[in-house]
Amino acid sequence: MWYITGTLPDKDMGFCEAATRAPSSVRDGMLHLPDGSAVPVQRGTAALAATALLACEALGFEPPRLLLAGDIGSGAGSRALYAWLTEHAATLAPSGLTFHYLFPDVDWHNRVLMAIQALPSPPLLVADAGFMYVAKMSGYADAYDLFTPDLGEMAFLADEKAPHPFYTRGFLLAEEEDIPGLLARAQAHGNCPANLIIKGRADHIVCEGRLAATIEEPSEPAMECIGGTGDLVTGLVTALLAGGIPLCRASLAAARLARLLARYCAPDPGTQVAQLLARLPQFLQEHAEAVLAMD
């Protein structure tokens, strides 16, 4: 079973334990949880989870379960989720985990990672957003299988001194042409795993430590204006990994599918990510087989 772990910006939301045992669903722009609650799909963890659920359904894969808690920045919801996962990791016995935004807490991160590494069959580990930050801050970034940073986050990974992306030193420029140097620096300091999807105007796929592909087309400039499109890519790669697609192939396919979905939807700057997701199932039924067959 694959699990998606993260927080939602809702001060009244507790931990939905039912979502660890029963699948959630996506309808009418809302992420519906097994306890009957519903969350708008706008960006962040909700967009990632909704993408993965819809993609798995369209492709015939077992849907991931969700480990979600509300947190508006205090860290309380995140720490509750860290503690729950540390205690229940052995019971979950996950095949894979995708971590999204949790309040960066190095001590709790390390407890979770140790609990996961102690499992008889350690799962694949994917990290994005705040959990990627804390993985780097902890010094254990290379314990993960895949990071999905944007260009700014890649500069943060390359800065061995920065404790948070906000403090990335200015000489580490986040431009497309800087990616090889940023990648080499992050690798030299152990601040990234062997596999990355570096999201930007072009997507750079790093496989087993080398830059394996650069995907520039199709390009829809309006996607740069739409919140949640990076979460969409991470959701797609999560779905493909949950379906057993090998990691490097899944990374390449996720980046291609996101770009083809954008072309399919022809968004404008006012388009919301929920509108893109509404068309994702039909799009995947028409295009996924061809994309997944590509090398």
Buried (B, 14 or more C-beta within 10 A) or exposed (E): BBBBBBBBBBEEBEBBEBBBEBBBBBEEBBBBBBEEBBBBBBBBBBBBBBBBBBBBBBBEBBBBBBBBBBBBEEBBBBBBBBBBBBEBBEEBEBBBBBBBBBBBBBEBBBBBBEBBEEEEEEBBBBBBBBBBBBBBBBEBBBBBBBBBBBBEBBBBBBBEEBBEBEEBEEEBEBEEEBBEEBBEBBBEBBBBBBBBBBBBEBBBBBBEEEBBBBBEEEEBEBBEEBEBBBBBBBBBBBBBBBBEBEBBBBBBBBBBBBBBBBBBBEBEEEBBBBBBBBEBBEBBEEBBEEBBEEE
